[in-house]
Structures are given as C-alpha cells and as structure tokens.
Amino acid sequence: MAVSRQPKIRPKPATSAAGKNAGAPFHYLPVGDSVRAWELYVTGVGLQTYAPGEAYPKAGHPSLYDFNWREGRILPEHTIILITDGAGEFEFRNLPLTKCTAGDALLIAPGQWHRYRPLPATGWTELWMCVGGEYLHRLRSRGVNFMKPHVSLGEHFPETRAALLALLDSARKKSNHNNPLLTAKALEVIARIAEAGGRQTPAADKPEAADPRVRDAIEFIWNNSHRALRIGDVAAAAGLLPRTLERQFAASHSRTVRAEIEWSRCARARRLLHDTKLPIKEIAYACGFGDPRRMIDVFRRREGVSPSHIRARTAKTIFE
C-alpha cells in the first residue's frame, strides 16, 4: 500500500459553517454531553455529486472528515457511504483496491484506515452518514456483525437510499440540533444495510431448517416458548403427530423438539440478563421456565454457568 503516513485524529468542532445552512450539501451535528449519553447518535450526514474528472473531495468539510487520497483517513465513528450514481474505488487496511458502483455501500468501522474516490471517467453521487455511541459496539461484542466493508445492496438499494435521504432532510430542517428522531432514521439505514448484507448472528439465535414443517415448528416454538409448551402443542401447530414431528426434527435439525424449546427460552433469558435489571426470578417466569431453580439448572447444564454469572460477566464487559 503506497501510503506515507496515517493522519492523526484531530478534535471535532462542535458545529460547521455548512451545518448552519439549510441548503448545504452536508451537515455535521453538534454532540454535547447529553447527546453522548445516548446509545446511538448522528454526527454527520450529506449528499454530494462529483462530475467526471472533478477533484475529490470538495472543500468545506471539518478537518476531522477531510482527507486526501495519498494519506487516506481514520475516523473515530462508524460511517456509511452509499454510492447512488457513477462508480469509484476504495481501499481499506488489509483490503486491496476494489471497484464499487451505484447501489454499493462502503461501511467504515472506527479506527479503520480507508480511502475512496470516484473514477475520473464517471464521477459519482454519494450519500453518507456518520454515527457515534455505544450501540454498534455492543452489537459487535455480542456477536452481531453486519458491518462488512463493502455491501452490494441490490433490491434493497431504493429503500436504503430513501432512508438516508429522509435522514438528510431531517438534518437540514434543524441543522444545529441533534435529536432522537435523527437516531431513529439512522437506525433504519443500518437495518436496511444489515438486511442486504446478510447480517451474521450468534449461533444461539433461531436457526433455519431445510424441512418447511420443521421451520414452522421452530417458528411456533420461538413465538410461544415463554408459555407452558409441550411437544404435542408444537406438533399440532405444525399439522403433524408428535412422533412424526420428532422424526422430522431428527432428520433435518441439530436439536430435538424439547431441546429447541429449552434453547429458545435460554436465548430470551440471555437477552433479558444482558439488557435489563429484572430479577432472575422474574426472568425465569417471563421466559417460560416456570421456576427460577429450573432456569438455573438449565443454564448450568447448557451454558456451564449460572444466570447470575452471565449477568455479572455482561456488566464487567460493558462498563470496564
């Protein structure tokens, strides 16, 4: 990689001159102490078009976000670049120079050296947003990984573009004010790209099975395992006899019907242990175990640790 040095991250100004102009092509939102307390917040959003052969990037961006091709750039936040027209090229640390075109999204993680630009022969139009906060970091720490460096959106492109344009429109209306509405619109953009990119989830999440009747049974289990649930109930929902259902599970699924019920309850309980301060007794009843001792026994058998240990480990990971 022919790069002489990497730029130092410089302090971000609270606002930019462009952010004060409702007609500006980009907006950098103020991020005060109250905003930094949010799980997710928007720091910048914009839309710019580059004609064939035009110099890249245009002037006017804050120094943190400005860059040149020779040096590249490192950002302290997650950034999504959506190419809506034309074509270009990009390069990330440990990834070779790669072409991209309209309908592609570049997904840049914090601390990731990168550079990108339109091709001189075509130019391009780019829509982009930058987001800060702990939300995406927490998803990564829990095994959810959808921030691939490069995603071709395909049929998801129109909806993703519309979501980003809606975010930009909201930022233009109140360019000097950060608010939860912007966060909600940014979440939609993230969800659209995650769907297009085939988000990877932990093995504990609901699996897919080849047999459609088994898939129906699994769907029923995961929607109803917080209730008292018997194998006969699951079989009836799938339109099968209990023994037939168990044979179908054995032929096309890695767990038995009973084990799938336990697994779905454990997955729901883990989420509540991670995300809430509900007492373990309440979680046991909410997840269908019926008794706290039953939940503790299942966790020790399946996870090797108790629910209270999982909660303590989660708190240590989040707050250290």
N, C-alpha and C positions, 0 to 999 in steps of 0.2 A: 504494500500500500504506500503510495508516494505522498506521504503527509509529513511535513517537517516538525510539527508540534501540534498539541491539542490546546484549544483556548481555555483559559481559566474562567470559571463561572463568576460572573460579576453580579453585584446586588441588583435586584429588580426594582425599578422605580414604582411608586405607588400607582401612578397613572401615566398615560402618554398623551401627547397632544392629539394624536389621532382619536383617542378614546373620547375626546370632548366633542367630536364632530359626528353628528348622527349619520352623515353621508360617507364617512370614511370607510375604506375597504377592510379595515381590521380594527379590533377593539381589545385593549388589554385592561382587564377589570381590576379595581382596587381590591386588595386582600389584607384586611385588618385582622386584629386578634380574634374578633368574634367570628369572622369567616373561617379562619384557620382552625377553629374548633369543630367545623363541620367534617363529616366523613369524606365528602367529595365537594369540590368547588371548581368553578371555571376561572381560569386565569387569562385566557385569550381565545379569540375566535376571529376568523377572517375569510375573505374571498378575494382572490386576485387573478387576473388574466395576463398572460405574457404572450406577446406576438412572436412569431418566428424570428430568431436572431436577437431578441431583446435581452439586455443584461439582466442577470438574476443574482440575488433578489433585488427588489426595488428598495429604495431608501425609505427611511422613516420609522423603522422598527426600533424598539428599545435595544440597547446594546446586548442584553442577555440573549435576545432572539435573533439578532443579526448574525450573519456568518458569510464566509466565502468558501468557494469550492476547495481551495488548496488546504485550508486548515480544518474544514468541517466544523462540527459543533457538538457540544454536550449540554443537555438541558436537565434541570432538577425535577421534572414533572413528566407525566405521560402526555404524549402528543399524537394526534391522529391527523394525517394528511390524506385527503380524498382527491384524486385526480378526476375531474369531471369532463375534461376535453383535452385532446392532444396526447402527447407521450413524453416520457422522460427517462431518467436513470437515477439509481440510488445505490449507496454503498454504506453498510454498517460494519462496525468492528466484527471481525471473524466471518463476514459475509462478503462475497465477491460483488463486483459491479454488476448490476442487474437492471434490465429494462422494465419499465412499467408504462401503463397506458390508461386511457379513460375507463373508469369502472374499478380501478385498483385503489386500495388504501394502504398507506405506509403507517405502521404502528411502532412508535418510538418509546422505549422504556426510559425511566430516569437513569442518568449516568451512562447511557449508551451513545458512544461516538457514532456520528452519522453525517451524511451529506446527500443531497438530492438536487436535481435541477431538470428543467425541461430540455428536450432536444432542440438544437438550433433550427432544425428543418421544420419542426411542427409547432413549437411553443406549447403552452398548456394553460388550463384553468385549474386552480387549486382551491379547495375548501378545507379549512383546518380548524382544530380546536386544541387547546392545552388545558389539562385538568390536574389539580393537586389534591392532597388529602390522603387519608389512610385507607380508603375503601378498596382501591385496586390492589394495594399492598397486602391487605388482609385476605383478599380472594386468592392471591398467589400463595400466601403462607398456608392456606387450607387446601391447596392442590388444584384450584381452579385456574386454568391457564388458557386464555384466549388471545393474549397479546402477541400473536405471531408477527414477525417483521413485515410481512407482505401478504395481503389478502386480496384475491380477485372476487369482487362482490357478486358478479353475475346477476341473477334475477333480483338480488337484494339491493342492487345499486340505486334504483329510483327512490325507494323508501329511505335509504341511508342518506342520500343527498337531500331529500325533503326534510329529514330530521335535523340535519346540520344547518340548512337554510333557516329553519324555524328558530334554532338557537341563535343564529346571527341576527335575525330580525328582532328577537327579544333584547339582545345586547345593544342593538342600535337605538332602541326606544329609550333605554336607560343606561347609556354608555358609561356613566360614572357611578353605577350602583350594582353591587353584586347581590344576588338574591337566590332563594331556594328554587324559584322557577327555572333559572338557568341550569341548576344542578339536575332538575328533573329532565330537562331537554337533553342535557349531556348524557344522562343515563340511557335515554332512548337510542342515541347514536351508538353508545357502547354495546347495547343489546343487539342492535341491528348487525353490527360488525361481528359480534360473537356468534350470532346465528349463521352468518355467511361463512365464517372461518372454521366452523365445526369445533366449537368450544370443547376442550378436553376437561373432564370432570373426574373426581376421585373414584376409585373402584367401589367405594361404598354406595355410590349413587345408584338409582334404579337402572337395571340392565335391560338390554334388548334381547329378545329370544326369537329364534327363527320361526317357530310354530305360532301362527296368529292366535290360536286358542290359548296358548301359554302366555302370549303377550297380553291378551285380555285379562287373564287371571292375575298377572303381575300388576297390571293397572288397577284392578279391583283391590288387590292387597294394599298397595301403596296409598290408595284413597280411603281405605277403611280400617287399617291396622290399629288406629287409635281406639277402636271399639273392640268388644269381645268378638273374636273371629275364629271360626272353626274351618277345617278343611272342607266340610260339606257346604258351608256358605260360599266359599271361593268356587267350588265346583259348580254350584247352582248358577252363580253369576256368569261363569264361562259356558254354561249349557252342557256340562259333562257330568258323568258319575264320578264320585270321589276317587275310586280306584283308577278310572281312566285318566283323570287329571294327574294323579301321581305318576302314572306310566308316561304321560306326555312330558311332565317335568323331567323325569329321569332321562328321557331320550333327547331333550333339547335344551336343558338348563343346568347350570352348575350347582344349584341348590334345590332341596326338596321344598314342597309347599310350606311345611311347618318352619323350615329354616328361613324361607323368604319372608314369612310373617315376622319372625324374630329380627331379621336383618333390617326390615323397613322400620320397625319400632326403634331399633338401636340408632339408625340414621337420623330419625326425627329427634330422638333424645340427645344425640350428639350436638345437633344444631341448637337445641334449647340450652344445653350446657355451655356452648360457645357464646351464644348471643344474648342470653338473658341471665337474670339473677334469681330466677324461680327456684324455690326449694326443691331438692331432689325428690321429695315425696310427691309434690305437685307434678313434676315432670313425669314421674312413673305413671301416674294416673292419666295424664294428658296424652301419653304415648301408647296406652293400651296394655301396659304391663300388669295393671290391676293391683300391684303391691310393690312398695319400694324394695323389699327384700328380693322379690323376683327380678326386678331390674338389675340390682347389684349382682345377683348370681349370674344372670345372662351376660353382663358386661365382663365379669371376671373370667367367664368361660370363653367368650368370643374375643374380647379385647385384651385380656391379660391384666387389666387394671380395673379399679372401681370407678364409678361415675365421678366421685369427688376428686379422684386423682386426675381425671381428664379435665375437669373444671380448673383445678389448680395449675395444671400444665398450660392450659389456654391463657389464663391470666398472666402467667410468667412470660409467655411468648409475646403477648400484646403490649405489656407495659414495660418490659425491660428495654 
